[in-house]
Amino acid sequence: MKHQNRRHFLLLEVLIAFSLVLLCAFPLLTTQVFIAKAEKQSLHDIEIDRLVNIVLVHIVQDLYNQKPEWKELNEGIEIRLEKEWLDKSSFPKIFPYEVKVHLKLKEEEDTEEETKEDTKYLLQVTIQFVPQDKSQDALRFPYEIFLTRHLLLGQQDVFEQIDQQRTKEEKQKEEGSK
């Protein structure tokens, strides 16, 4: 029987081979890590946007129900949303932000075409997410909401007035295009 003389691998050879494999695999792994970080940031941004939309819907509902009063809107108000409201509104249980909402009437528009019964308002709404740990800057989301208030009817539906105005404009466009 022939006895083959096999030489065993040296530890140095194994380490060199392992480092070559890592050198080849490192660019592949770093790309995946950057993709995972970008995906996490994107999901965070989408979640914040969803929460801003929930707050904005809450504000529009309050305006529809005549809360806050017009006098307060003229002066400008700041609303802090309480933890209980956030819990009821499908916010995450661990939410590292304090939510503040600033409401202020930007301007009042009167046109000569309309009677003084209709008043148009442009409401500035700024939703602010202030981090509790103060390590980041506050996230600000400015919006403008157009409101029409009919003074003779009092508490007429704001959305109904906006819809009526849109249908008038659409009819005028249709008549203009014919």
Number of C-alpha atoms within 10 A of each C-alpha: 3 4 5 6 6 6 6 6 8 8 9 9 10 11 11 11 12 11 12 12 11 13 11 10 11 11 10 11 12 11 11 11 11 11 12 12 12 12 12 12 12 12 12 12 12 12 14 15 13 13 18 18 13 15 19 18 12 13 17 15 12 13 16 16 14 14 13 14 11 13 9 14 18 15 10 16 13 15 11 12 13 11 14 8 10 18 13 8 13 10 16 11 9 7 13 13 15 16 21 17 20 16 22 19 22 16 12 12 11 13 10 6 6 9 10 12 10 17 16 15 18 16 20 19 21 18 23 19 20 18 16 12 8 10 8 9 9 15 13 14 13 11 12 15 13 12 19 19 18 18 12 10 10 8 12 16 17 18 13 11 16 15 12 11 13 12 12 12 12 12 12 11 11 10 9 8 7 5
